[in-house]
Amino acid sequence: MTLILAIIVGGIIGWLASIIMRRDAQQGIILNIVVGIVGAVLAGFLLNPLIGGGNIMNGDFSLSSLLVSLLGAVILLAIVNLFTRRSVR
């Protein structure tokens, strides 16, 4: 059940991150899910030790863990933009 929730929440986080980074028209639902989950994992390893908060991949769906995961997804999309467009945007 936690895996299904992580996929759903990861998709929502990836979708929100793609709207923030203005890439929503270029990605589909699968890429939004991938960006959300990879962003959550990235945030869990890199951002949680620095700023705290939980990790949605561990089943913690608090507001702080969702915001940290969204920040991780936005950072991931910024890195993708840097390599594909040569600008962060």
C-alpha positions in Angstrom: 0.0 0.0 0.0 2.9 2.4 0.7 4.3 1.8 -2.7 1.0 2.8 -4.4 0.8 5.9 -2.2 4.4 6.8 -3.1 3.6 6.5 -6.8 0.5 8.6 -6.5 2.2 11.3 -4.4 5.3 11.1 -6.6 3.2 11.8 -9.6 1.6 14.8 -8.0 4.9 16.1 -6.8 6.4 15.6 -10.3 3.5 17.3 -11.9 3.8 20.3 -9.5 7.5 20.5 -10.1 7.0 20.4 -13.9 4.5 23.3 -13.6 7.0 25.3 -11.4 9.8 24.7 -14.0 7.5 25.2 -17.0 8.0 21.8 -18.5 4.5 20.4 -18.0 3.6 20.5 -21.8 6.7 18.4 -22.6 6.2 15.5 -20.1 3.6 13.0 -19.7 2.2 11.3 -16.6 4.9 8.6 -16.5 7.7 11.2 -16.6 5.9 13.2 -13.9 5.9 10.0 -11.7 9.5 9.3 -12.4 10.5 12.9 -11.6 8.5 13.0 -8.4 9.9 9.7 -7.1 13.5 10.4 -8.2 13.2 13.9 -6.7 11.9 12.4 -3.4 14.9 10.0 -3.3 17.3 12.8 -4.2 15.8 15.0 -1.4 15.9 12.1 1.0 19.6 11.6 0.5 20.8 15.2 0.0 18.3 17.6 1.5 17.0 15.9 4.6 20.4 15.9 6.4 20.7 19.6 5.6 17.3 21.0 6.3 15.4 18.1 8.0 12.0 16.7 7.3 10.9 13.2 6.5 11.1 11.2 3.3 8.0 10.0 1.4 9.8 6.9 0.3 9.8 5.8 3.9 6.1 6.3 4.3 6.3 9.7 5.9 3.7 11.9 4.2 3.9 15.0 6.4 3.8 18.5 5.0 7.6 19.0 5.6 8.5 15.7 3.7 6.2 16.7 0.8 7.8 20.1 0.6 11.3 18.7 0.7 10.4 16.1 -2.0 8.9 18.9 -4.1 12.2 20.9 -3.7 14.1 17.8 -4.7 12.0 17.3 -7.9 12.4 21.0 -8.8 16.2 20.7 -8.4 16.1 17.5 -10.5 14.2 19.4 -13.3 16.6 22.3 -13.0 19.6 19.9 -13.6 17.7 18.3 -16.6 17.1 21.8 -18.0 20.7 22.7 -17.5 21.9 19.8 -19.7 19.1 19.9 -22.3 18.7 23.6 -22.8 21.9 25.0 -21.4 19.9 27.2 -19.0 18.2 26.5 -15.7 15.2 28.8 -16.6 
